[in-house]
């Protein structure tokens, strides 16, 4: 595997995403019209374990789940075979899940529980080494909540040696949303593009968790091929 990098966004694009309807401009992609996944399957691979990336018995998502893939920094540092794709964000996520970094690999299923309003995510086109990203919750419950927005590179099965489709996490935004019943919550950020990332494979996945760690909403961006050409 030659690990890829993530595309975050440009400040000009970020400004557009911050405006009402802005995520529809400039070929940006959003979660509009998409069904919410029933839960997340999060697969964690140690950067030391190259065989884990190509393993035929890789855990598959259950019906309705969305899979996310994290490469965890290994004991061999930059000499680890998957080190180029490793991210400390994976350690942050493991800590939130109360899991230890795996020696080889680990997988966690988390179901989506009661939905907390509509959750919208969007990503703009790559520009000057960045992509604009946003996450928005309308009419959320009482809270407090933690919003997670992952920039992922979607790799089809057979690409880079993976036997399954993967949504490889390249960058991560974690935001605390305090208790404000009924108040819309919105966050937009530019994310930098790691070297080697394929812009056409990038999208965003967002989810909201309550103070007990329960997932209340999940959304993923999808791009209209015709819109991307504009």
Secondary structure, 3 states (H helix, E strand, C coil): CCCCCCCCECHHHHHHHCCCCHHHHHHCEECCCCCCCCEEEEEEEECCCHHHHHCCCCCCCCCCEEEEEEEECCCCHHHCCCHHHCCHHHHHHHHHHCCCCCCCEEEEEEEECCCCCEEEEEECCCECCEEEEEEEEECCCCCCEEEEEEEEEEECCCHHHCCCCEEEEEEEEEEEECCCCCCCEEEEEEEECCCCCCHHHEEEEEEEEECCCCEEEEEECECCHHHHCC
